[in-house]
Amino acid sequence: MSKIATRPVPSALPPSAAELAAWQFLIRDEQIARTRDTLLAPEARRVSEASMDDVLIVGRKRVAL
């Protein structure tokens, strides 16, 4: 697996056209490995007391700025 700074990774956000193209360029095993790395990362284990509504409110405020 290659270790580059801007490697495409799975995200909850919609990908840009460039990100989608980079992801589709990867072989299946690389996509699986990157998905697994993302899900097992320490950041993925953080617990939040925010509800989805709270997250949406914050996101909409950021977009409105």
PyMOL Python script that loads the backbone (N, CA, C, O; Angstrom):
from pymol import cmd

cmd.read_pdbstr("""\
ATOM      1  N   MET A   1       0.837  -1.178   0.000  1.00  0.00           N
ATOM      2  CA  MET A   1       0.000   0.000   0.000  1.00  0.00           C
ATOM      3  C   MET A   1       0.879   1.238   0.000  1.00  0.00           C
ATOM      4  O   MET A   1       1.847   1.330   0.756  1.00  0.00           O
ATOM      5  N   SER A   2       0.535   2.178  -0.847  1.00  0.00           N
ATOM      6  CA  SER A   2       1.341   3.387  -0.957  1.00  0.00           C
ATOM      7  C   SER A   2       1.007   4.369   0.152  1.00  0.00           C
ATOM      8  O   SER A   2      -0.150   4.479   0.558  1.00  0.00           O
ATOM      9  N   LYS A   3       1.989   5.069   0.633  1.00  0.00           N
ATOM     10  CA  LYS A   3       1.809   6.065   1.684  1.00  0.00           C
ATOM     11  C   LYS A   3       2.085   7.433   1.083  1.00  0.00           C
ATOM     12  O   LYS A   3       3.226   7.893   1.073  1.00  0.00           O
ATOM     13  N   ILE A   4       1.048   8.077   0.586  1.00  0.00           N
ATOM     14  CA  ILE A   4       1.211   9.423   0.053  1.00  0.00           C
ATOM     15  C   ILE A   4       0.314  10.373   0.826  1.00  0.00           C
ATOM     16  O   ILE A   4      -0.702   9.948   1.377  1.00  0.00           O
ATOM     17  N   ALA A   5       0.666  11.639   0.878  1.00  0.00           N
ATOM     18  CA  ALA A   5      -0.024  12.608   1.715  1.00  0.00           C
ATOM     19  C   ALA A   5      -1.479  12.814   1.311  1.00  0.00           C
ATOM     20  O   ALA A   5      -2.329  13.025   2.175  1.00  0.00           O
ATOM     21  N   THR A   6      -1.775  12.759   0.053  1.00  0.00           N
ATOM     22  CA  THR A   6      -3.126  13.052  -0.402  1.00  0.00           C
ATOM     23  C   THR A   6      -3.820  11.806  -0.936  1.00  0.00           C
ATOM     24  O   THR A   6      -4.491  11.854  -1.966  1.00  0.00           O
ATOM     25  N   ARG A   7      -3.657  10.709  -0.240  1.00  0.00           N
ATOM     26  CA  ARG A   7      -4.270   9.480  -0.706  1.00  0.00           C
ATOM     27  C   ARG A   7      -5.777   9.500  -0.492  1.00  0.00           C
ATOM     28  O   ARG A   7      -6.242   9.951   0.555  1.00  0.00           O
ATOM     29  N   PRO A   8      -6.542   9.023  -1.458  1.00  0.00           N
ATOM     30  CA  PRO A   8      -7.994   9.019  -1.303  1.00  0.00           C
ATOM     31  C   PRO A   8      -8.413   8.040  -0.211  1.00  0.00           C
ATOM     32  O   PRO A   8      -7.908   6.920  -0.137  1.00  0.00           O
ATOM     33  N   VAL A   9      -9.332   8.473   0.623  1.00  0.00           N
ATOM     34  CA  VAL A   9      -9.848   7.627   1.696  1.00  0.00           C
ATOM     35  C   VAL A   9     -11.362   7.725   1.725  1.00  0.00           C
ATOM     36  O   VAL A   9     -11.930   8.699   1.231  1.00  0.00           O
ATOM     37  N   PRO A  10     -12.016   6.733   2.294  1.00  0.00           N
ATOM     38  CA  PRO A  10     -13.462   6.798   2.417  1.00  0.00           C
ATOM     39  C   PRO A  10     -13.867   7.988   3.288  1.00  0.00           C
ATOM     40  O   PRO A  10     -13.146   8.351   4.218  1.00  0.00           O
ATOM     41  N   SER A  11     -14.989   8.578   2.995  1.00  0.00           N
ATOM     42  CA  SER A  11     -15.452   9.730   3.743  1.00  0.00           C
ATOM     43  C   SER A  11     -16.971   9.744   3.759  1.00  0.00           C
ATOM     44  O   SER A  11     -17.621   9.220   2.854  1.00  0.00           O
ATOM     45  N   ALA A  12     -17.524  10.351   4.800  1.00  0.00           N
ATOM     46  CA  ALA A  12     -18.973  10.522   4.867  1.00  0.00           C
ATOM     47  C   ALA A  12     -19.428  11.657   3.962  1.00  0.00           C
ATOM     48  O   ALA A  12     -20.615  11.777   3.658  1.00  0.00           O
ATOM     49  N   LEU A  13     -18.494  12.481   3.537  1.00  0.00           N
ATOM     50  CA  LEU A  13     -18.819  13.611   2.674  1.00  0.00           C
ATOM     51  C   LEU A  13     -18.797  13.173   1.215  1.00  0.00           C
ATOM     52  O   LEU A  13     -18.041  12.274   0.848  1.00  0.00           O
ATOM     53  N   PRO A  14     -19.619  13.800   0.384  1.00  0.00           N
ATOM     54  CA  PRO A  14     -19.571  13.456  -1.043  1.00  0.00           C
ATOM     55  C   PRO A  14     -18.199  13.788  -1.630  1.00  0.00           C
ATOM     56  O   PRO A  14     -17.660  14.860  -1.358  1.00  0.00           O
ATOM     57  N   PRO A  15     -17.633  12.897  -2.421  1.00  0.00           N
ATOM     58  CA  PRO A  15     -16.303  13.148  -2.982  1.00  0.00           C
ATOM     59  C   PRO A  15     -16.360  14.140  -4.139  1.00  0.00           C
ATOM     60  O   PRO A  15     -17.371  14.266  -4.829  1.00  0.00           O
ATOM     61  N   SER A  16     -15.256  14.830  -4.326  1.00  0.00           N
ATOM     62  CA  SER A  16     -15.134  15.668  -5.522  1.00  0.00           C
ATOM     63  C   SER A  16     -14.906  14.736  -6.707  1.00  0.00           C
ATOM     64  O   SER A  16     -14.665  13.541  -6.532  1.00  0.00           O
ATOM     65  N   ALA A  17     -14.982  15.283  -7.894  1.00  0.00           N
ATOM     66  CA  ALA A  17     -14.752  14.464  -9.088  1.00  0.00           C
ATOM     67  C   ALA A  17     -13.343  13.877  -9.080  1.00  0.00           C
ATOM     68  O   ALA A  17     -13.145  12.722  -9.457  1.00  0.00           O
ATOM     69  N   ALA A  18     -12.362  14.677  -8.648  1.00  0.00           N
ATOM     70  CA  ALA A  18     -10.972  14.202  -8.590  1.00  0.00           C
ATOM     71  C   ALA A  18     -10.809  13.099  -7.554  1.00  0.00           C
ATOM     72  O   ALA A  18     -10.120  12.109  -7.802  1.00  0.00           O
ATOM     73  N   GLU A  19     -11.448  13.267  -6.379  1.00  0.00           N
ATOM     74  CA  GLU A  19     -11.359  12.239  -5.336  1.00  0.00           C
ATOM     75  C   GLU A  19     -12.021  10.942  -5.801  1.00  0.00           C
ATOM     76  O   GLU A  19     -11.498   9.852  -5.570  1.00  0.00           O
ATOM     77  N   LEU A  20     -13.161  11.067  -6.451  1.00  0.00           N
ATOM     78  CA  LEU A  20     -13.858   9.881  -6.945  1.00  0.00           C
ATOM     79  C   LEU A  20     -13.027   9.160  -8.007  1.00  0.00           C
ATOM     80  O   LEU A  20     -12.945   7.932  -8.008  1.00  0.00           O
ATOM     81  N   ALA A  21     -12.421   9.916  -8.896  1.00  0.00           N
ATOM     82  CA  ALA A  21     -11.574   9.318  -9.932  1.00  0.00           C
ATOM     83  C   ALA A  21     -10.372   8.621  -9.311  1.00  0.00           C
ATOM     84  O   ALA A  21      -9.997   7.529  -9.736  1.00  0.00           O
ATOM     85  N   ALA A  22      -9.763   9.253  -8.300  1.00  0.00           N
ATOM     86  CA  ALA A  22      -8.604   8.646  -7.629  1.00  0.00           C
ATOM     87  C   ALA A  22      -9.007   7.354  -6.927  1.00  0.00           C
ATOM     88  O   ALA A  22      -8.270   6.369  -6.959  1.00  0.00           O
ATOM     89  N   TRP A  23     -10.190   7.362  -6.285  1.00  0.00           N
ATOM     90  CA  TRP A  23     -10.673   6.171  -5.580  1.00  0.00           C
ATOM     91  C   TRP A  23     -10.944   5.047  -6.573  1.00  0.00           C
ATOM     92  O   TRP A  23     -10.569   3.901  -6.324  1.00  0.00           O
ATOM     93  N   GLN A  24     -11.585   5.358  -7.683  1.00  0.00           N
ATOM     94  CA  GLN A  24     -11.915   4.336  -8.672  1.00  0.00           C
ATOM     95  C   GLN A  24     -10.675   3.785  -9.372  1.00  0.00           C
ATOM     96  O   GLN A  24     -10.701   2.675  -9.905  1.00  0.00           O
ATOM     97  N   PHE A  25      -9.611   4.546  -9.370  1.00  0.00           N
ATOM     98  CA  PHE A  25      -8.353   4.106  -9.983  1.00  0.00           C
ATOM     99  C   PHE A  25      -7.693   3.010  -9.154  1.00  0.00           C
ATOM    100  O   PHE A  25      -6.933   2.200  -9.685  1.00  0.00           O
ATOM    101  N   LEU A  26      -7.983   2.983  -7.843  1.00  0.00           N
ATOM    102  CA  LEU A  26      -7.371   1.996  -6.952  1.00  0.00           C
ATOM    103  C   LEU A  26      -7.919   0.600  -7.217  1.00  0.00           C
ATOM    104  O   LEU A  26      -9.071   0.433  -7.617  1.00  0.00           O
ATOM    105  N   ILE A  27      -7.076  -0.394  -6.986  1.00  0.00           N
ATOM    106  CA  ILE A  27      -7.563  -1.772  -7.081  1.00  0.00           C
ATOM    107  C   ILE A  27      -8.438  -2.064  -5.858  1.00  0.00           C
ATOM    108  O   ILE A  27      -8.335  -1.381  -4.839  1.00  0.00           O
ATOM    109  N   ARG A  28      -9.280  -3.058  -5.961  1.00  0.00           N
ATOM    110  CA  ARG A  28     -10.237  -3.396  -4.906  1.00  0.00           C
ATOM    111  C   ARG A  28      -9.553  -3.625  -3.559  1.00  0.00           C
ATOM    112  O   ARG A  28     -10.022  -3.128  -2.535  1.00  0.00           O
ATOM    113  N   ASP A  29      -8.449  -4.371  -3.553  1.00  0.00           N
ATOM    114  CA  ASP A  29      -7.755  -4.658  -2.300  1.00  0.00           C
ATOM    115  C   ASP A  29      -7.251  -3.377  -1.628  1.00  0.00           C
ATOM    116  O   ASP A  29      -7.256  -3.275  -0.401  1.00  0.00           O
ATOM    117  N   GLU A  30      -6.822  -2.410  -2.424  1.00  0.00           N
ATOM    118  CA  GLU A  30      -6.353  -1.135  -1.883  1.00  0.00           C
ATOM    119  C   GLU A  30      -7.533  -0.352  -1.301  1.00  0.00           C
ATOM    120  O   GLU A  30      -7.403   0.273  -0.248  1.00  0.00           O
ATOM    121  N   GLN A  31      -8.667  -0.382  -1.972  1.00  0.00           N
ATOM    122  CA  GLN A  31      -9.857   0.291  -1.447  1.00  0.00           C
ATOM    123  C   GLN A  31     -10.270  -0.316  -0.105  1.00  0.00           C
ATOM    124  O   GLN A  31     -10.596   0.405   0.838  1.00  0.00           O
ATOM    125  N   ILE A  32     -10.253  -1.634  -0.032  1.00  0.00           N
ATOM    126  CA  ILE A  32     -10.611  -2.325   1.209  1.00  0.00           C
ATOM    127  C   ILE A  32      -9.624  -1.975   2.312  1.00  0.00           C
ATOM    128  O   ILE A  32     -10.034  -1.703   3.441  1.00  0.00           O
ATOM    129  N   ALA A  33      -8.329  -1.977   2.006  1.00  0.00           N
ATOM    130  CA  ALA A  33      -7.313  -1.664   3.009  1.00  0.00           C
ATOM    131  C   ALA A  33      -7.483  -0.241   3.531  1.00  0.00           C
ATOM    132  O   ALA A  33      -7.365  -0.004   4.733  1.00  0.00           O
ATOM    133  N   ARG A  34      -7.758   0.699   2.642  1.00  0.00           N
ATOM    134  CA  ARG A  34      -7.925   2.089   3.067  1.00  0.00           C
ATOM    135  C   ARG A  34      -9.196   2.272   3.886  1.00  0.00           C
ATOM    136  O   ARG A  34      -9.214   3.044   4.845  1.00  0.00           O
ATOM    137  N   THR A  35     -10.260   1.563   3.509  1.00  0.00           N
ATOM    138  CA  THR A  35     -11.492   1.625   4.292  1.00  0.00           C
ATOM    139  C   THR A  35     -11.250   1.064   5.684  1.00  0.00           C
ATOM    140  O   THR A  35     -11.689   1.647   6.675  1.00  0.00           O
ATOM    141  N   ARG A  36     -10.556  -0.062   5.764  1.00  0.00           N
ATOM    142  CA  ARG A  36     -10.249  -0.674   7.053  1.00  0.00           C
ATOM    143  C   ARG A  36      -9.383   0.266   7.903  1.00  0.00           C
ATOM    144  O   ARG A  36      -9.639   0.436   9.095  1.00  0.00           O
ATOM    145  N   ASP A  37      -8.357   0.877   7.290  1.00  0.00           N
ATOM    146  CA  ASP A  37      -7.500   1.822   8.018  1.00  0.00           C
ATOM    147  C   ASP A  37      -8.306   2.989   8.581  1.00  0.00           C
ATOM    148  O   ASP A  37      -8.080   3.429   9.708  1.00  0.00           O
ATOM    149  N   THR A  38      -9.242   3.481   7.784  1.00  0.00           N
ATOM    150  CA  THR A  38     -10.068   4.609   8.219  1.00  0.00           C
ATOM    151  C   THR A  38     -10.949   4.217   9.393  1.00  0.00           C
ATOM    152  O   THR A  38     -11.069   4.971  10.359  1.00  0.00           O
ATOM    153  N   LEU A  39     -11.564   3.049   9.320  1.00  0.00           N
ATOM    154  CA  LEU A  39     -12.463   2.611  10.382  1.00  0.00           C
ATOM    155  C   LEU A  39     -11.729   2.226  11.658  1.00  0.00           C
ATOM    156  O   LEU A  39     -12.300   2.303  12.746  1.00  0.00           O
ATOM    157  N   LEU A  40     -10.475   1.814  11.540  1.00  0.00           N
ATOM    158  CA  LEU A  40      -9.705   1.412  12.722  1.00  0.00           C
ATOM    159  C   LEU A  40      -8.851   2.543  13.298  1.00  0.00           C
ATOM    160  O   LEU A  40      -8.185   2.358  14.317  1.00  0.00           O
ATOM    161  N   ALA A  41      -8.865   3.699  12.660  1.00  0.00           N
ATOM    162  CA  ALA A  41      -8.073   4.836  13.142  1.00  0.00           C
ATOM    163  C   ALA A  41      -8.622   5.322  14.483  1.00  0.00           C
ATOM    164  O   ALA A  41      -9.824   5.227  14.730  1.00  0.00           O
ATOM    165  N   PRO A  42      -7.750   5.840  15.348  1.00  0.00           N
ATOM    166  CA  PRO A  42      -8.193   6.329  16.650  1.00  0.00           C
ATOM    167  C   PRO A  42      -9.306   7.380  16.548  1.00  0.00           C
ATOM    168  O   PRO A  42     -10.179   7.439  17.413  1.00  0.00           O
ATOM    169  N   GLU A  43      -9.279   8.199  15.511  1.00  0.00           N
ATOM    170  CA  GLU A  43     -10.295   9.238  15.352  1.00  0.00           C
ATOM    171  C   GLU A  43     -11.683   8.631  15.171  1.00  0.00           C
ATOM    172  O   GLU A  43     -12.680   9.253  15.536  1.00  0.00           O
ATOM    173  N   ALA A  44     -11.758   7.434  14.617  1.00  0.00           N
ATOM    174  CA  ALA A  44     -13.043   6.792  14.364  1.00  0.00           C
ATOM    175  C   ALA A  44     -13.663   6.252  15.649  1.00  0.00           C
ATOM    176  O   ALA A  44     -14.835   5.873  15.657  1.00  0.00           O
ATOM    177  N   ARG A  45     -12.905   6.213  16.716  1.00  0.00           N
ATOM    178  CA  ARG A  45     -13.407   5.659  17.974  1.00  0.00           C
ATOM    179  C   ARG A  45     -13.903   6.722  18.944  1.00  0.00           C
ATOM    180  O   ARG A  45     -14.372   6.406  20.038  1.00  0.00           O
ATOM    181  N   ARG A  46     -13.798   7.984  18.537  1.00  0.00           N
ATOM    182  CA  ARG A  46     -14.254   9.042  19.429  1.00  0.00           C
ATOM    183  C   ARG A  46     -15.761   8.980  19.588  1.00  0.00           C
ATOM    184  O   ARG A  46     -16.493   8.715  18.634  1.00  0.00           O
ATOM    185  N   VAL A  47     -16.209   9.226  20.801  1.00  0.00           N
ATOM    186  CA  VAL A  47     -17.627   9.228  21.097  1.00  0.00           C
ATOM    187  C   VAL A  47     -18.073  10.673  21.255  1.00  0.00           C
ATOM    188  O   VAL A  47     -17.374  11.487  21.859  1.00  0.00           O
ATOM    189  N   SER A  48     -19.220  10.979  20.718  1.00  0.00           N
ATOM    190  CA  SER A  48     -19.751  12.327  20.814  1.00  0.00           C
ATOM    191  C   SER A  48     -21.160  12.265  21.375  1.00  0.00           C
ATOM    192  O   SER A  48     -21.912  11.324  21.121  1.00  0.00           O
ATOM    193  N   GLU A  49     -21.493  13.271  22.131  1.00  0.00           N
ATOM    194  CA  GLU A  49     -22.857  13.345  22.655  1.00  0.00           C
ATOM    195  C   GLU A  49     -23.754  14.155  21.728  1.00  0.00           C
ATOM    196  O   GLU A  49     -24.935  14.349  22.017  1.00  0.00           O
ATOM    197  N   ALA A  50     -23.198  14.626  20.620  1.00  0.00           N
ATOM    198  CA  ALA A  50     -23.973  15.408  19.665  1.00  0.00           C
ATOM    199  C   ALA A  50     -24.894  14.478  18.872  1.00  0.00           C
ATOM    200  O   ALA A  50     -24.501  13.384  18.466  1.00  0.00           O
ATOM    201  N   SER A  51     -26.111  14.935  18.666  1.00  0.00           N
ATOM    202  CA  SER A  51     -27.039  14.171  17.832  1.00  0.00           C
ATOM    203  C   SER A  51     -26.791  14.542  16.369  1.00  0.00           C
ATOM    204  O   SER A  51     -26.052  15.483  16.078  1.00  0.00           O
ATOM    205  N   MET A  52     -27.403  13.808  15.464  1.00  0.00           N
ATOM    206  CA  MET A  52     -27.273  14.146  14.050  1.00  0.00           C
ATOM    207  C   MET A  52     -27.847  15.527  13.778  1.00  0.00           C
ATOM    208  O   MET A  52     -27.327  16.258  12.935  1.00  0.00           O
ATOM    209  N   ASP A  53     -28.925  15.898  14.488  1.00  0.00           N
ATOM    210  CA  ASP A  53     -29.493  17.241  14.334  1.00  0.00           C
ATOM    211  C   ASP A  53     -28.483  18.303  14.753  1.00  0.00           C
ATOM    212  O   ASP A  53     -28.366  19.339  14.099  1.00  0.00           O
ATOM    213  N   ASP A  54     -27.748  18.052  15.846  1.00  0.00           N
ATOM    214  CA  ASP A  54     -26.712  18.996  16.299  1.00  0.00           C
ATOM    215  C   ASP A  54     -25.632  19.160  15.231  1.00  0.00           C
ATOM    216  O   ASP A  54     -25.179  20.272  14.959  1.00  0.00           O
ATOM    217  N   VAL A  55     -25.231  18.057  14.639  1.00  0.00           N
ATOM    218  CA  VAL A  55     -24.200  18.085  13.607  1.00  0.00           C
ATOM    219  C   VAL A  55     -24.688  18.871  12.390  1.00  0.00           C
ATOM    220  O   VAL A  55     -23.942  19.671  11.826  1.00  0.00           O
ATOM    221  N   LEU A  56     -25.927  18.645  11.992  1.00  0.00           N
ATOM    222  CA  LEU A  56     -26.497  19.373  10.859  1.00  0.00           C
ATOM    223  C   LEU A  56     -26.562  20.871  11.123  1.00  0.00           C
ATOM    224  O   LEU A  56     -26.266  21.672  10.236  1.00  0.00           O
ATOM    225  N   ILE A  57     -26.943  21.250  12.321  1.00  0.00           N
ATOM    226  CA  ILE A  57     -27.022  22.677  12.673  1.00  0.00           C
ATOM    227  C   ILE A  57     -25.650  23.327  12.555  1.00  0.00           C
ATOM    228  O   ILE A  57     -25.520  24.399  11.966  1.00  0.00           O
ATOM    229  N   VAL A  58     -24.634  22.688  13.109  1.00  0.00           N
ATOM    230  CA  VAL A  58     -23.272  23.226  13.040  1.00  0.00           C
ATOM    231  C   VAL A  58     -22.799  23.304  11.589  1.00  0.00           C
ATOM    232  O   VAL A  58     -22.211  24.305  11.181  1.00  0.00           O
ATOM    233  N   GLY A  59     -23.053  22.255  10.814  1.00  0.00           N
ATOM    234  CA  GLY A  59     -22.643  22.245   9.410  1.00  0.00           C
ATOM    235  C   GLY A  59     -23.315  23.345   8.615  1.00  0.00           C
ATOM    236  O   GLY A  59     -22.678  24.015   7.803  1.00  0.00           O
ATOM    237  N   ARG A  60     -24.601  23.529   8.851  1.00  0.00           N
ATOM    238  CA  ARG A  60     -25.321  24.592   8.124  1.00  0.00           C
ATOM    239  C   ARG A  60     -24.835  25.970   8.508  1.00  0.00           C
ATOM    240  O   ARG A  60     -24.808  26.874   7.673  1.00  0.00           O
ATOM    241  N   LYS A  61     -24.449  26.145   9.765  1.00  0.00           N
ATOM    242  CA  LYS A  61     -23.892  27.439  10.191  1.00  0.00           C
ATOM    243  C   LYS A  61     -22.551  27.693   9.492  1.00  0.00           C
ATOM    244  O   LYS A  61     -22.273  28.818   9.075  1.00  0.00           O
ATOM    245  N   ARG A  62     -21.729  26.663   9.364  1.00  0.00           N
ATOM    246  CA  ARG A  62     -20.438  26.816   8.684  1.00  0.00           C
ATOM    247  C   ARG A  62     -20.621  27.205   7.214  1.00  0.00           C
ATOM    248  O   ARG A  62     -19.903  28.055   6.687  1.00  0.00           O
ATOM    249  N   VAL A  63     -21.587  26.571   6.574  1.00  0.00           N
ATOM    250  CA  VAL A  63     -21.834  26.864   5.166  1.00  0.00           C
ATOM    251  C   VAL A  63     -22.352  28.289   4.983  1.00  0.00           C
ATOM    252  O   VAL A  63     -22.050  28.943   3.985  1.00  0.00           O
ATOM    253  N   ALA A  64     -23.121  28.758   5.941  1.00  0.00           N
ATOM    254  CA  ALA A  64     -23.715  30.098   5.850  1.00  0.00           C
ATOM    255  C   ALA A  64     -22.691  31.217   6.035  1.00  0.00           C
ATOM    256  O   ALA A  64     -22.961  32.362   5.675  1.00  0.00           O
ATOM    257  N   LEU A  65     -21.530  30.902   6.587  1.00  0.00           N
ATOM    258  CA  LEU A  65     -20.515  31.941   6.845  1.00  0.00           C
ATOM    259  C   LEU A  65     -19.931  32.505   5.600  1.00  0.00           C
ATOM    260  O   LEU A  65     -19.070  33.383   5.664  1.00  0.00           O
TER     261      LEU A  65
END
""", "prot")
cmd.dss("prot")
cmd.show_as("cartoon", "prot")
cmd.util.cbc("prot")
cmd.orient("prot")
